[in-house]
Amino acid sequence: MSATKMASTGERPVRIAMWSGPRNISTAMMRGFENRADCAVSDEPFYSAYLIRTGIDHPMREAVIESQPSDYARVVETLTGTPPGGAAIWYQKHMCQHILDGDPLDWIAGVRNAFLIRDPRAVVASFVKERGMPAAFELGFQRQVEIFDRARTATGGVPPVIDAADVLADPPGALRALCAALGIPFDPAMLSWPSGPRESDGVWAPVWYKAVEASTGFGTANPAPRRLPDALEAIAEQCRPAYERLAMHRLHMV
């Protein structure tokens, strides 16, 4: 890791836990942060633990399990330890559904939590193209609210919430607002990045990251469908109260 990513002597690193659900712009956001000279990233560190503990079948399941620690407590110990390469900022990309009932969340008091949301209809429409009919829990909306409430209680403040539609509509404004809320300087390098894969990508990247590997920046917004087929609409509406609860706190652009 380059010296520019190293934290200065005596400075405490900033650990950012970004909580999202699937079929959002979470990987593009990770790209933006990784393109900062002062930032290291971790890609879905609880994924292996999630697969082991739920038994759910995902593409490349065995490869994912073998690529990461699958013990929840061990993952937490890593995430709250020394950042990779001693980076000044450590961006941790998390999928909310990877946190299960009863998982200890006291560790989130020691990180700067943020929440990336997206309209449920857009999430469901995207998910069904890739994975087929989802169960509501796989989309992570309710879990996201639960983690938000825990973070709010643990820190005594309202964690920043950012909507994918706002990021895609105005990347500079959205990222400036997010950085300000996280207490870090905005870096214009976050707005674009070289195309291609990253060593930091999860082993599952060949299945899920084709679009982001071809990208060099945040794309244009795809509006959520006005209506989905009835079965999918029911799932989206099941998720909507959680989305709207967090959307009340979405950041204003600067």
Backbone torsions as a table, in degrees:
resi	resn	phi	psi	omega
1	MET	NA	138.6	-177.8
2	SER	-67.5	155.7	-178.1
3	ALA	-61.9	-26.2	-178.0
4	THR	-68.7	-17.4	177.9
5	LYS	-88.7	-7.7	-176.2
6	MET	-78.8	140.1	174.1
7	ALA	-72.6	143.9	177.7
8	SER	-66.4	152.0	179.5
9	THR	-56.1	130.2	178.3
10	GLY	88.7	-13.4	179.0
11	GLU	-85.1	140.2	176.1
12	ARG	-85.4	133.5	179.2
13	PRO	-67.2	151.0	175.6
14	VAL	-94.9	116.2	176.8
15	ARG	-101.8	121.4	-179.2
16	ILE	-110.2	119.0	173.8
17	ALA	-99.7	108.0	178.5
18	MET	-97.4	115.5	-175.4
19	TRP	-100.0	121.5	-177.3
20	SER	-137.5	177.9	169.0
21	GLY	-116.6	179.1	-179.5
22	PRO	-71.8	162.5	176.2
23	ARG	57.2	42.4	174.4
24	ASN	-115.9	-162.3	176.4
25	ILE	-103.5	32.3	-172.6
26	SER	-63.4	-36.4	-179.5
27	THR	-74.4	-36.8	174.7
28	ALA	-62.8	-40.0	176.4
29	MET	-62.7	-40.9	177.1
30	MET	-62.2	-40.2	176.6
31	ARG	-58.8	-46.0	-178.5
32	GLY	-59.2	-45.2	179.5
33	PHE	-68.5	-39.0	-179.0
34	GLU	-65.6	-24.3	-179.3
35	ASN	-76.6	-8.4	171.6
36	ARG	-70.5	144.4	178.8
37	ALA	-71.7	-16.5	-173.8
38	ASP	-107.1	12.9	-167.7
39	CYS	-129.0	134.8	168.1
40	ALA	-107.4	157.9	-178.5
41	VAL	-130.9	155.2	172.0
42	SER	-129.6	134.8	-172.2
43	ASP	-104.5	106.0	174.0
44	GLU	47.3	62.2	-174.0
45	PRO	-66.7	-16.3	178.8
46	PHE	-95.2	7.0	-173.9
47	TYR	-62.2	-47.8	-179.8
48	SER	-60.8	-44.3	179.1
49	ALA	-60.9	-38.5	178.9
50	TYR	-63.1	-47.3	-178.4
51	LEU	-65.1	-42.3	180.0
52	ILE	-62.8	-45.5	-171.2
53	ARG	-80.1	-25.5	179.5
54	THR	-97.7	-23.3	-175.3
55	GLY	73.8	7.4	-177.2
56	ILE	-66.8	146.8	-177.9
57	ASP	-98.2	118.8	175.4
58	HIS	-123.7	157.2	173.2
59	PRO	-54.4	138.4	178.8
60	MET	61.8	30.8	-176.4
61	ARG	-51.4	-52.6	-175.8
62	GLU	-66.4	-37.0	178.2
63	ALA	-65.4	-39.9	177.9
64	VAL	-62.7	-46.7	-178.2
65	ILE	-60.4	-40.7	-178.1
66	GLU	-73.8	-19.8	-172.6
67	SER	-86.0	-13.1	-173.1
68	GLN	-139.0	157.6	167.7
69	PRO	-61.3	140.6	-178.3
70	SER	-109.2	4.1	177.4
71	ASP	-93.2	120.8	-175.4
72	TYR	-56.3	-47.0	-177.2
73	ALA	-63.0	-37.0	179.2
74	ARG	-66.6	-38.7	178.2
75	VAL	-63.6	-44.9	178.8
76	VAL	-59.0	-43.9	179.3
77	GLU	-58.3	-40.5	178.7
78	THR	-67.0	-45.5	-175.6
79	LEU	-66.1	-24.6	-179.9
80	THR	-101.4	6.8	179.3
81	GLY	-95.5	-152.0	-177.2
82	THR	-71.7	129.6	178.7
83	PRO	-61.9	152.3	176.8
84	PRO	-54.9	127.0	178.7
85	GLY	66.6	11.1	-177.9
86	GLY	69.8	29.0	-176.5
87	ALA	-60.7	148.0	178.3
88	ALA	-69.8	-32.4	178.9
89	ILE	-126.8	135.3	178.6
90	TRP	-124.9	108.4	-178.9
91	TYR	-92.9	119.3	-178.0
92	GLN	-111.5	113.1	-179.4
93	LYS	-87.8	116.6	-176.7
94	HIS	-119.4	143.1	169.2
95	MET	-98.0	123.4	-174.4
96	CYS	-58.6	-36.9	-177.3
97	GLN	-67.4	-13.8	178.0
98	HIS	-74.5	-13.9	175.7
99	ILE	-91.5	124.5	-174.7
100	LEU	-103.2	163.3	177.1
101	ASP	-52.6	131.3	176.9
102	GLY	88.6	-7.2	177.8
103	ASP	-65.8	129.5	177.9
104	PRO	-63.1	134.0	-179.8
105	LEU	-123.3	16.6	179.2
106	ASP	-61.7	-25.7	-177.2
107	TRP	-65.3	-21.2	-176.9
108	ILE	-72.0	-10.2	174.8
109	ALA	-67.9	-21.0	-177.1
110	GLY	-98.6	8.2	177.8
111	VAL	-126.6	167.2	176.0
112	ARG	-97.6	107.9	-175.0
113	ASN	-86.2	142.7	174.1
114	ALA	-141.5	157.9	-172.5
115	PHE	-131.5	122.6	-180.0
116	LEU	-103.3	119.8	-175.5
117	ILE	-118.6	161.9	176.7
118	ARG	-152.1	146.0	-179.8
119	ASP	-52.6	130.4	-176.5
120	PRO	-57.5	-35.4	179.1
121	ARG	-62.9	-40.2	178.6
122	ALA	-66.1	-39.5	179.2
123	VAL	-65.0	-47.8	-178.4
124	VAL	-63.5	-43.9	-179.9
125	ALA	-60.2	-39.1	179.2
126	SER	-73.8	-42.0	-177.5
127	PHE	-61.6	-43.6	-174.6
128	VAL	-65.4	-27.4	177.2
129	LYS	-69.7	-31.9	-175.2
130	GLU	-94.6	-37.7	-169.4
131	ARG	-126.3	-6.2	-174.7
132	GLY	88.0	-166.9	-174.7
133	MET	-61.6	121.6	-179.9
134	PRO	-88.0	156.4	162.7
135	ALA	-90.1	149.9	-175.3
136	ALA	-57.7	-36.5	-176.6
137	PHE	-65.8	-27.3	-179.6
138	GLU	-68.0	-18.5	-177.9
139	LEU	-89.9	-13.4	168.0
140	GLY	77.4	5.6	-173.8
141	PHE	-64.0	-49.9	-178.6
142	GLN	-64.9	-40.3	178.0
143	ARG	-63.5	-35.2	179.3
144	GLN	-61.6	-42.3	176.8
145	VAL	-63.3	-41.7	180.0
146	GLU	-62.6	-42.5	179.1
147	ILE	-68.0	-39.3	176.3
148	PHE	-57.7	-46.7	-179.7
149	ASP	-63.7	-39.4	178.0
150	ARG	-65.7	-41.8	179.4
151	ALA	-65.3	-38.9	179.8
152	ARG	-63.9	-42.3	179.0
153	THR	-68.1	-42.1	-175.3
154	ALA	-68.0	-33.5	-174.1
155	THR	-103.6	-14.9	-179.2
156	GLY	75.0	15.3	179.2
157	GLY	-143.1	174.3	179.7
158	VAL	-92.8	115.5	179.7
159	PRO	-66.0	150.3	179.2
160	PRO	-67.0	139.6	176.8
161	VAL	-121.7	130.3	-179.1
162	ILE	-130.9	134.4	-176.9
163	ASP	-94.4	134.6	179.9
164	ALA	-55.6	-36.8	179.9
165	ALA	-62.7	-36.3	178.4
166	ASP	-69.6	-38.7	178.1
167	VAL	-62.3	-46.2	-177.0
168	LEU	-71.3	-28.6	178.7
169	ALA	-74.7	-33.7	-176.1
170	ASP	-151.9	76.4	-177.3
171	PRO	-55.0	-46.5	-179.6
172	PRO	-61.6	-44.7	-179.0
173	GLY	-64.8	-42.8	-178.2
174	ALA	-66.6	-43.5	-177.8
175	LEU	-73.2	-31.9	173.2
176	ARG	-62.5	-45.0	-180.0
177	ALA	-63.7	-41.6	-179.8
178	LEU	-65.0	-47.0	180.0
179	CYS	-61.4	-41.0	178.5
180	ALA	-61.8	-42.2	-179.4
181	ALA	-67.7	-29.6	179.8
182	LEU	-87.2	-7.3	178.9
183	GLY	75.2	31.1	176.4
184	ILE	-126.0	155.7	178.5
185	PRO	-71.7	144.1	172.2
186	PHE	-71.0	141.8	177.4
187	ASP	-125.7	119.8	179.5
188	PRO	-58.2	-18.9	178.0
189	ALA	-63.1	-18.0	-179.7
190	MET	-69.8	-15.2	-172.1
191	LEU	-84.2	-15.0	179.7
192	SER	-153.2	160.8	-176.4
193	TRP	-156.9	159.4	176.2
194	PRO	-67.4	144.2	176.5
195	SER	-69.5	164.6	176.2
196	GLY	110.7	173.0	179.4
197	PRO	-76.0	169.2	177.6
198	ARG	-128.2	149.2	174.3
199	GLU	-62.8	-27.2	-178.8
200	SER	-77.8	-12.4	179.8
201	ASP	-65.1	145.9	173.2
202	GLY	-62.3	158.1	-178.4
203	VAL	-61.5	-19.0	-179.8
204	TRP	-78.7	-1.4	-175.2
205	ALA	-53.3	-39.9	-179.6
206	PRO	-58.7	-24.7	179.9
207	VAL	-85.0	-41.7	-166.5
208	TRP	-108.9	-18.0	-165.9
209	TYR	-109.3	18.0	-177.0
210	LYS	-57.7	-44.6	-177.6
211	ALA	-66.2	-44.5	-177.7
212	VAL	-71.4	-29.8	176.6
213	GLU	-66.4	-28.9	178.2
214	ALA	-84.3	-10.8	-174.0
215	SER	-84.0	160.2	171.8
216	THR	-128.6	10.6	179.8
217	GLY	176.6	-178.3	179.2
218	PHE	-71.0	133.1	-177.5
219	GLY	-82.2	-168.3	177.8
220	THR	-88.8	154.2	-177.8
221	ALA	-72.8	136.3	169.7
222	ASN	-101.2	111.6	-176.4
223	PRO	-61.7	147.5	177.4
224	ALA	-64.9	142.9	176.1
225	PRO	-57.9	146.3	178.3
226	ARG	-71.3	-25.7	179.8
227	ARG	-158.2	140.2	176.5
228	LEU	-107.1	163.7	169.6
229	PRO	-52.2	149.8	-168.0
230	ASP	-50.8	-45.0	-177.3
231	ALA	-64.1	-39.8	179.1
232	LEU	-74.2	-37.0	178.1
233	GLU	-60.6	-38.0	179.5
234	ALA	-63.1	-38.8	178.6
235	ILE	-67.8	-44.5	179.3
236	ALA	-61.0	-40.6	-179.5
237	GLU	-70.8	-28.4	175.0
238	GLN	-65.1	-32.8	-178.9
239	CYS	-86.7	-18.1	-170.3
240	ARG	-61.5	-41.8	-179.4
241	PRO	-57.7	-38.2	178.8
242	ALA	-66.6	-43.2	178.1
243	TYR	-60.6	-47.1	-177.5
244	GLU	-67.2	-32.3	176.3
245	ARG	-60.5	-44.8	179.9
246	LEU	-76.0	-33.8	-178.7
247	ALA	-62.2	-23.2	176.4
248	MET	-60.7	-23.7	-175.4
249	HIS	-106.7	11.0	-174.5
250	ARG	-62.6	145.5	-176.8
251	LEU	-67.7	146.4	171.1
252	HIS	-89.0	141.2	-176.5
253	MET	-71.9	148.8	177.9
254	VAL	-126.3	NA	NA
